Amino acid sequence: MSFQDIENGGKLPTAGRSSSSQNPSQAVAAGIFQINTAIAVFRRLVDAIGTSKDTPEHRQKIHNARQRIGQLVKETSAKLRALSDSDHGSNVSPSKKVEDAKLARDFQTTLQDLQKVQQLAAERESAYSPSAPPTSFPSSSGSEDNVTHDMDGESQPFLREQKRYIINTTNRSCIYI
């Protein structure tokens, strides 16, 4: 459903409404809306990669978001395909065909947005590894300081490499200096 449809008296699909009470066009519009919302959540999760929030649990949330979006895309694609098939009849109004073609374009645009965010996620996930929670360090009294010190020493080259990667992606070059 577009903003123009809303202005013309249409109602936004609600999450609680079952697809059986929606017409097929509304079901597709609701699916596109849900995908866009899930992509926005996914984007926020991707933006946190490489920060202090980037933990194994955070990576699991990213994985779960990917799976949810994939499921929504699959369901919405099936609904759109069924809608498109129903538009091939001779008794379908031209305005309905135009409306459904617009939904197909909206769906395609949404998939392009998803592809961009997924590519960004793949780049960041390969450039950064999630930080381990502080509770995972050994707790023996004599070696704790050594482990922390060693981890700091080990992480410094990694941090420098991350900075080089960021600089190089800004220059559109993937060569490490």
ZIFEN-V356828 format. One line per field, one symbol per residue. phi: phi as a letter, one per 40 degrees, with the letter a starting at -180 (. if undefined). psi: psi as a letter, one per 40 degrees, with the letter a starting at -180 (. if undefined). burial: 1 if it has 16 or more other ideal C-beta (glycine too) atoms within 10 Angstrom, else 0. A space follows every 10 residues. Layout:
phi=???
psi=???
burial=???
//
This chain:
phi=.ccccccchc bccbcccccc cbcdcccccc cccccccccc cdcccccccg bcccbdcccc ccdccdcccd cccccccccc cccccccccc cccccccccc cccccccccc cccccccccc cccccccbbc cccdccccbc cccccccccc cccccdcccc cccccccccc cgbbccc
psi=hidddddeei iiiidehied eiiddddddd dddddddddd dddddddehe aeegiddddd dddddddddd dddddddddd ddddddeeie ehiddddddd dddddddddd dddddddddd dddddddiii iiideeiifi ddeddddddd dddddddddd dddddddddd efhfhh.
burial=1000100000 0010000000 0101111111 1111100110 0110110011 0001000110 0100110010 0110110011 0011001000 0000000011 0111011001 1001001000 1001100101 1000000000 0000000000 0000000000 0000100000 0000000
//
